[in-house]
Amino acid sequence: MDIEQIQAKVKVDEYVYTSHADVERKADDLTLRQVEVALLNGQILEHYADTGRGESCLILGYADQVPIHVVCGWRGEQVAIITVYIPGPPKFIDPTTRA
């Protein structure tokens, strides 16, 4: 996966949320627009190998000065948003550094 491919799909609304991603997005009080903005200005922090569900990656982007992590994979030709959250303790020291 590369960020340009993901951003191109987001720009033309060729992405889907998993139910888990939507629950996590709401838990952190993030809007759909904020997640989209974060994806469009984001960068890939980590790549994850295919563990049976396909390749995925962790993206860090910002919306309204809020750091947002988005884990994305592929579902056919669409980008699948697997989870969304605001990074912080205990898993992250700052938006780019794992604890």
FENHUCOR-V658732 format. One record per residue. N is the residue number from 1. RES is the residue in one letter. PHI is phi in whole degrees, -180 to 180 (NA if undefined). OMEGA is omega as a letter, one per 40 degrees, with the letter a starting at -180 (none if undefined). Layout:
BEGIN
n:res:phi:omega
N:RES:PHI:OMEGA
N:RES:PHI:OMEGA
END
This chain:
BEGIN
n:res:phi:omega
1:M:NA:i
2:D:-133:a
3:I:-62:a
4:E:-65:i
5:Q:-62:a
6:I:-63:a
7:Q:-63:i
8:A:-63:i
9:K:-68:i
10:V:-63:a
11:K:-60:a
12:V:-110:i
13:D:58:i
14:E:-102:i
15:Y:-147:a
16:V:-134:i
17:Y:-98:i
18:T:-77:i
19:S:-63:i
20:H:-61:a
21:A:-62:a
22:D:-67:i
23:V:-62:a
24:E:-67:i
25:R:-60:a
26:K:-67:i
27:A:-62:i
28:D:-95:i
29:D:57:i
30:L:-101:i
31:T:-89:i
32:L:-60:i
33:R:-62:i
34:Q:-61:i
35:V:-66:i
36:E:-62:i
37:V:-61:i
38:A:-62:i
39:L:-65:a
40:L:-72:i
41:N:-113:a
42:G:-83:i
43:Q:-136:i
44:I:-79:i
45:L:-94:a
46:E:-143:i
47:H:-108:i
48:Y:-118:i
49:A:-67:i
50:D:-67:i
51:T:-107:a
52:G:111:i
53:R:-115:a
54:G:102:i
55:E:-67:i
56:S:-148:i
57:C:-153:i
58:L:-104:a
59:I:-113:i
60:L:-110:i
61:G:-141:a
62:Y:-126:i
63:A:-143:a
64:D:54:i
65:Q:65:i
66:V:-103:i
67:P:-74:a
68:I:-133:i
69:H:-99:i
70:V:-132:i
71:V:-98:a
72:C:-123:i
73:G:-142:i
74:W:-113:i
75:R:-127:a
76:G:67:i
77:E:-92:a
78:Q:-101:i
79:V:-79:i
80:A:-105:i
81:I:-89:a
82:I:-86:i
83:T:-155:a
84:V:-143:i
85:Y:-163:i
86:I:-91:a
87:P:-70:i
88:G:-179:i
89:P:-59:e
90:P:-90:a
91:K:-85:a
92:F:-129:i
93:I:-75:i
94:D:-146:a
95:P:-59:a
96:T:-113:a
97:T:-121:i
98:R:-72:i
99:A:-76:none
END
